[in-house]
Amino acid sequence: MANGVLQLVCECKHDPWGKQGESSVAGSLWSHMPDASKLDASETYSEMWMGTYPSVPSRIRSTGKLLSEHLKENPDLVGQSVCDRYGPDIPFLPKVLSFAKALPLQIHPDKGLAERLHAKNPEKFGDTNHKPEIAIALSRFESFVGFKTLDDIAELMRLKPLQQFVPAHKSFDDGVLRKLCETLLSLPPDTVSEIITKLQDIPLSDFGNNELVPSLLDRLSKQYTKFDNGNLVAALLMNYMVLEPGEAVCVPADSIHAYLSGDIIECMARSDNVLNTGFCPRADRDDIELFSQALTFQPHSPQDSLLQSKKSPIGLKGKSNEYSPPFSEFNVLGVTLSPKEAEKHRVLGSPSILIASQGSGKMDVGDGTVHDIGEGNVYFVAKDAELEFSTKMGLTVYRAYATF
């Protein structure tokens, strides 16, 4: 398939929470794009998007044409199974994210809520799809994902500044947790600040299993002031997790999360819908009652948030790990080659997008064409393409592909 493997040119966003200049992996990888501008040391580089989502679409390097337009004209590249379910398109959205401070406290609506929000406000909610996602660490990755166990939250709620928010006579369950989350998000700014100050005056030994709470409150308050309601929800109610490169978390639709620091490969269902209620200007915050009612309670512990990778049979030489989330749009393959190693992928039968995140090497696409591949190179791969990677010095590649 002569046009089955296409190098892409992608764009990078500049959100204020992004890392600056060369410290941003997203920016550094983007800067290796053909004809990319030189990195500006004072500019933030937050998200490099790969794929066909219309707000930040990728183009084909050789022609400058939008990948989305090319696929509409050549639906055989994605295959009948994808076309039948999603149309001639990429049903997932991979990104590289780099963040120096907390992203907005958020959830991504499930399909039912996304349909209602899109019908009501299509400018703000630009599609009707859900947006479950996974995040794979490229560097040390700190995040808030899902809720702590009920026991850990209940223990915190016994502290004097927090006792007022939980009925003393009622057992602590997910219904109480939903109301507690809504209450904390609704507090006036001065009350938020007052509670944080009181909590930081309590002896560390009183926090039991939650001994990180005071330091997290201090850190978040310095990023977004002591008046931000997100400080209380993240530090008190959510799992704080630290992942090393190659480790991953899974965030289902309607699951609360706020990534804190690091660089990641993120892949999600093809959507850009989000509800934000903290770590952003108050004018940008969404309806708290809607947010609270949409919340689910999975994951409900740090262990539930983790997504373990496993050796993939797609990698015929045993160098590919697979991240398989419990939803249907995509899986992600991670290929890590040491010097002079190689890996070959069997034909997937579905479209994929890959990025080289480290190192350099060769990519044989099975039609007599061999690409030099290195950091920041992004490719669309058609359903019937066969790939083989080799390297003299070492190479890391991530490849997201459509599943059914």
C-alpha positions in Angstrom: 0.0 0.0 0.0 2.1 2.9 -1.3 0.2 5.6 0.5 -0.4 3.5 3.6 2.2 5.2 5.8 2.1 9.0 5.9 4.3 11.4 7.9 2.2 14.0 9.7 2.8 17.6 10.7 1.1 18.4 14.0 0.4 21.5 16.0 1.3 22.4 19.6 -1.0 24.4 22.0 0.2 27.0 24.5 -2.0 26.7 27.6 -0.7 28.6 30.6 -0.2 25.4 32.6 2.2 24.1 30.0 6.0 23.8 30.5 8.2 26.5 29.0 10.6 26.1 26.1 12.9 23.1 26.0 11.7 21.8 29.4 8.4 20.8 27.6 8.5 17.4 26.0 5.5 18.3 24.0 7.3 21.4 22.7 10.6 19.6 22.2 8.9 16.8 20.1 6.9 19.4 18.2 10.1 21.4 17.4 11.3 18.3 15.4 8.4 18.6 13.1 9.3 19.6 9.5 9.5 23.4 9.2 8.6 23.9 12.9 9.6 27.2 14.6 12.4 27.3 17.1 11.3 26.9 20.6 10.8 30.2 22.6 12.2 29.8 26.1 9.5 32.1 27.5 6.6 30.4 25.7 4.5 27.5 27.2 4.1 24.4 25.2 1.2 22.3 26.6 -0.3 19.8 24.1 0.7 18.4 20.8 -2.3 16.8 19.1 -2.1 14.0 16.6 -5.0 13.0 14.4 -8.1 14.4 12.8 -10.0 16.3 15.5 -11.0 19.5 13.8 -9.8 22.1 16.4 -6.1 21.0 16.2 -5.9 18.8 13.1 -2.8 17.1 11.6 -1.7 17.5 8.0 0.2 15.2 5.7 3.8 16.3 5.3 4.2 15.5 1.6 1.0 17.4 0.5 0.0 19.8 3.3 -3.5 18.3 3.0 -5.5 17.6 6.2 -5.4 14.0 7.2 -9.1 14.0 7.7 -9.7 15.0 4.1 -7.3 12.4 2.8 -9.2 9.7 4.8 -12.5 10.8 3.5 -11.2 10.4 -0.1 -9.4 7.1 0.7 -11.7 5.2 3.2 -9.9 2.0 2.4 -7.0 3.2 4.5 -9.0 2.9 7.7 -11.1 -0.1 6.6 -14.7 -1.1 6.4 -15.0 -2.0 10.1 -13.9 1.5 11.3 -16.0 3.1 8.6 -19.1 1.2 9.6 -18.7 2.2 13.2 -17.1 5.7 13.1 -17.0 6.8 9.5 -13.7 7.3 7.5 -11.9 8.8 10.4 -9.6 8.1 13.3 -11.8 7.2 16.3 -9.2 8.3 18.9 -7.1 11.3 19.7 -3.5 10.9 20.8 -1.6 13.8 22.4 1.7 14.6 24.1 1.1 16.8 27.2 3.6 18.7 29.3 2.4 20.6 32.4 4.2 22.6 35.1 1.2 23.0 37.3 -2.2 21.4 37.8 -4.6 21.2 34.9 -8.2 22.2 35.6 -10.1 19.9 37.9 -12.3 18.2 35.4 -14.5 15.4 34.2 -15.3 14.4 30.6 -19.0 13.7 30.0 -20.3 10.3 29.1 -22.1 9.8 25.8 -25.6 10.6 27.2 -24.5 13.8 28.9 -22.3 14.8 25.9 -25.3 14.5 23.6 -27.4 16.7 25.8 -24.7 19.3 26.3 -23.9 19.5 22.6 -27.6 20.0 21.7 -27.8 22.8 24.3 -24.4 24.5 23.6 -22.7 23.2 20.5 -20.1 26.0 20.6 -18.8 24.9 24.0 -19.4 21.2 23.6 -18.3 20.5 20.1 -19.2 16.8 19.7 -21.6 14.2 21.1 -18.9 11.6 22.1 -17.6 10.5 25.4 -14.0 11.0 26.3 -12.5 8.2 28.4 -8.7 8.4 28.3 -5.4 6.9 29.4 -2.1 8.7 30.3 1.3 7.1 29.9 4.2 8.7 31.7 7.1 10.0 29.7 8.8 11.6 32.7 7.9 11.5 36.4 4.2 12.1 36.4 2.1 13.4 39.3 -1.7 13.3 39.1 -4.9 13.4 41.0 -7.2 10.6 39.6 -10.5 9.4 41.0 -11.5 9.3 44.6 -9.6 8.0 47.6 -11.2 5.1 49.5 -14.2 6.0 51.6 -12.3 5.1 54.8 -9.5 7.5 54.0 -11.9 10.3 53.2 -14.0 9.6 56.3 -10.8 9.8 58.4 -10.1 13.2 57.1 -13.6 14.5 57.7 -13.1 13.9 61.4 -10.7 16.8 61.5 -12.3 19.8 63.3 -12.3 22.2 60.3 -14.0 19.6 58.1 -16.6 18.0 60.6 -19.2 20.6 59.5 -19.5 19.1 56.0 -20.5 15.5 56.9 -23.6 14.6 58.9 -22.5 13.0 62.1 -25.4 10.5 62.2 -25.0 9.3 58.6 -22.8 6.5 57.3 -20.2 7.7 54.9 -21.0 6.4 51.4 -20.8 7.5 47.8 -24.0 9.5 48.1 -22.5 11.5 51.0 -19.2 11.9 49.0 -21.1 13.3 46.0 -22.8 15.9 48.2 -19.5 16.6 50.0 -17.8 17.3 46.6 -20.5 19.6 45.6 -20.4 21.5 48.9 -16.6 22.0 48.8 -16.8 23.2 45.2 -19.6 25.7 46.2 -17.8 27.3 49.2 -17.1 31.1 49.1 -13.4 31.9 48.4 -12.8 33.3 51.9 -14.2 30.1 53.5 -11.9 28.0 51.3 -8.9 30.0 52.4 -9.9 29.8 56.0 -10.3 26.0 55.9 -6.9 25.6 54.3 -5.2 27.8 56.9 -6.8 25.8 59.7 -5.8 22.5 58.2 -2.2 23.6 57.9 -2.2 24.5 61.6 -3.1 20.9 62.6 -0.3 18.6 63.7 0.8 16.2 60.9 0.2 13.2 63.1 -3.5 14.0 63.1 -3.8 13.3 59.4 -3.2 9.5 59.7 -3.0 7.9 56.3 -3.4 11.3 54.7 -0.1 12.9 55.8 0.5 14.4 52.4 -2.6 16.6 52.5 -0.9 19.7 54.2 2.0 19.8 51.7 -0.4 19.3 48.7 -2.6 22.1 50.0 0.4 24.3 50.3 1.7 23.5 46.8 -1.7 23.9 45.1 -2.4 27.1 47.0 0.8 28.6 45.6 -0.2 27.6 42.1 -3.9 28.8 42.2 -4.1 30.8 45.4 -5.8 29.7 48.7 -9.1 30.7 47.4 -9.5 28.0 44.7 -12.1 25.3 45.7 -10.1 22.8 43.6 -7.4 22.8 46.4 -9.8 21.2 48.8 -11.4 18.6 46.4 -8.0 17.5 45.0 -6.0 17.3 48.3 -8.8 15.9 50.5 -10.9 13.7 48.3 -8.7 12.5 45.4 -6.0 9.9 44.8 -2.6 11.6 44.6 -0.4 9.4 42.4 3.3 9.4 41.2 4.1 7.4 38.1 7.5 6.7 36.5 8.1 6.5 32.7 6.1 3.7 31.1 3.5 3.5 33.9 -0.1 4.5 33.1 -3.4 5.5 34.5 -6.9 5.1 33.1 -9.6 7.7 33.4 -13.1 6.6 32.5 -15.8 9.0 31.3 -17.2 11.1 34.2 -14.2 10.3 36.4 -12.7 13.2 38.3 -9.1 14.1 37.6 -6.5 16.9 37.5 -3.0 16.1 36.3 -0.4 17.9 38.3 3.1 17.8 36.8 5.1 15.9 34.2 5.0 14.8 30.5 2.7 12.1 29.2 1.4 10.4 26.1 -2.4 10.8 26.4 -4.9 8.9 24.3 -8.7 9.3 24.4 -11.9 8.7 22.5 -12.3 11.3 19.8 -13.8 14.2 21.8 -12.9 17.5 23.3 -15.7 17.8 25.8 -14.9 18.8 29.3 -16.5 20.2 32.5 -14.1 22.2 34.7 -14.7 23.4 38.3 -11.3 24.2 39.8 -7.8 25.3 39.0 -9.1 27.8 36.4 -10.6 31.3 36.5 -14.1 31.3 38.1 -15.6 32.7 35.0 -14.5 29.6 33.1 -16.0 27.1 35.6 -18.9 25.0 34.7 -22.1 24.3 36.6 -21.2 22.7 39.9 -24.5 20.8 40.3 -24.1 19.4 36.8 -20.5 18.4 37.5 -21.4 16.7 40.8 -24.4 14.8 39.4 -22.3 13.5 36.5 -19.5 12.2 38.8 -18.9 8.5 38.9 -17.0 6.7 41.7 -14.6 4.7 39.6 -11.7 4.6 40.2 -12.0 4.7 44.0 -8.4 3.9 45.1 -5.0 4.4 43.6 -4.8 0.8 42.6 -8.0 1.1 40.7 -6.6 4.0 38.7 -3.5 2.1 37.4 -3.5 0.6 33.9 -1.0 -2.2 33.7 0.7 -2.9 30.4 1.5 -6.4 29.2 3.6 -8.0 26.4 1.7 -7.7 23.1 1.4 -10.6 20.6 1.4 -7.8 17.9 5.1 -7.4 18.5 6.7 -10.4 16.9 10.1 -10.0 18.5 8.7 -9.4 22.0 9.6 -5.7 22.3 6.1 -4.2 22.5 4.0 -3.6 25.6 0.3 -3.0 25.2 -2.0 -0.7 27.2 -5.6 -1.9 26.9 -8.2 0.3 28.6 -11.6 -1.1 29.4 -13.3 0.8 26.5 -13.6 0.1 22.9 -12.0 2.8 20.8 -8.3 2.2 21.1 -5.2 0.4 22.6 -1.7 1.8 22.7 1.5 -0.1 21.9 4.8 1.0 23.5 7.9 -0.1 21.7 11.3 0.2 23.6 14.4 -0.8 21.7 17.9 -0.9 23.1 20.8 -0.3 20.7 20.9 -2.8 17.8 17.5 -4.2 18.7 14.5 -4.6 16.3 10.8 -5.1 16.5 8.2 -6.2 13.9 4.5 -5.6 14.2 2.0 -7.9 12.5 -0.7 -6.2 10.4 -3.3 -4.7 12.7 -6.3 -4.5 10.3 -7.1 -1.1 11.7 -5.6 2.4 11.4 -3.0 3.7 13.8 -1.0 6.8 14.7 2.6 6.5 16.0 5.1 8.9 17.5 8.8 8.4 18.2 9.3 9.9 21.7 13.0 9.0 22.2 16.0 8.0 20.1 16.3 7.3 16.4 16.2 4.4 13.9 14.6 3.0 10.8 11.0 2.1 10.1 10.5 -0.4 7.2 6.8 -0.1 6.0 6.8 -3.3 4.0 6.4 -1.8 0.5 10.1 -1.2 -0.2 10.1 2.1 1.7 12.3 2.7 4.7 11.8 5.8 6.8 14.4 7.4 9.0 12.5 7.9 12.3 13.5 10.0 15.3 12.1 12.1 18.1 9.0 14.0 17.2 8.3 12.1 14.0 4.6 11.3 13.7 3.0 8.9 11.2 -0.5 7.8 10.2 -0.4 4.0 9.4 -3.1 2.4 7.3 -4.9 -0.8 8.4 -2.9 -3.2 6.2 0.6 -1.7 6.7 3.3 -3.9 8.2 5.9 -2.1 10.2 9.4 -3.1 11.3 11.6 -0.9 13.6 15.3 -1.1 14.0 17.9 1.1 15.7 21.6 1.5 16.3 21.4 3.8 19.3 18.0 3.1 20.9 14.4 4.0 20.0 11.0 4.4 21.8 7.8 4.5 19.8 4.1 4.8 21.0 1.5 3.5 18.6 -2.3 4.0 19.2 -4.6 1.9 17.1 -8.3 1.5 16.7 -10.0 -1.5 18.4 -13.5 -2.9 17.9 
